[in-house]
């Protein structure tokens, strides 16, 4: 896990307290799966997080970045590039997304 991913996770985790149906619960599970090396599970959890309409723009951008990073580690370069581009579309001044793309 890169330092950018760790920082991104911390930003999202600090966004507020968790609730039962909180999209950040899926994000936490994704982060844990990614750290454990289960990239397929991490991608599935990031995808569930992105389905939430409750995410703020920066949270959505960070989640796209993290999912893109997991896809990149799997060697799925095209999907990773799409996620990094989506992160930039949501949050234009996101240097980590630009760097990875």
C-alpha positions, 0 to 999 in steps of 0.5 A, spaced: 500 500 500 502 506 498 503 512 502 498 516 498 493 510 499 494 510 506 493 518 506 487 517 502 484 512 507 485 517 513 482 522 510 476 518 508 476 515 515 476 522 518 470 524 515 465 522 520 463 517 525 460 510 522 453 508 522 450 501 520 449 503 513 455 508 512 459 507 506 465 508 510 464 501 513 465 498 506 471 502 505 474 500 511 473 493 509 476 494 502 482 497 506 483 491 510 482 486 504 487 490 500 492 490 506 491 483 506 492 482 499 485 480 497 485 485 491 478 482 488 475 483 495 478 490 496 475 492 489 468 489 490 468 493 497 470 500 493 465 498 488 460 498 493 462 504 497 462 508 490 454 506 489 453 510 495 450 517 494 452 520 501 459 520 499 462 527 498 466 529 492 473 528 495 471 522 498 468 519 491 475 521 488 479 518 493 475 511 493 476 511 485 483 512 487 484 507 491 480 502 487 484 504 481 490 502 485 488 495 487 486 494 479 493 497 478 496 492 482 492 486 479 495 488 472 488 491 470 491 497 467 485 500 463 480 499 468 485 503 473 486 508 468 479 509 468 478 510 475 484 515 476 480 519 470 474 518 474 477 521 480 480 527 476 473 528 473 470 528 480 476 532 484 480 536 478 485 538 483 487 531 485 495 530 484 495 523 486 490 521 481 494 525 476 500 521 478 497 514 478 494 516 471 
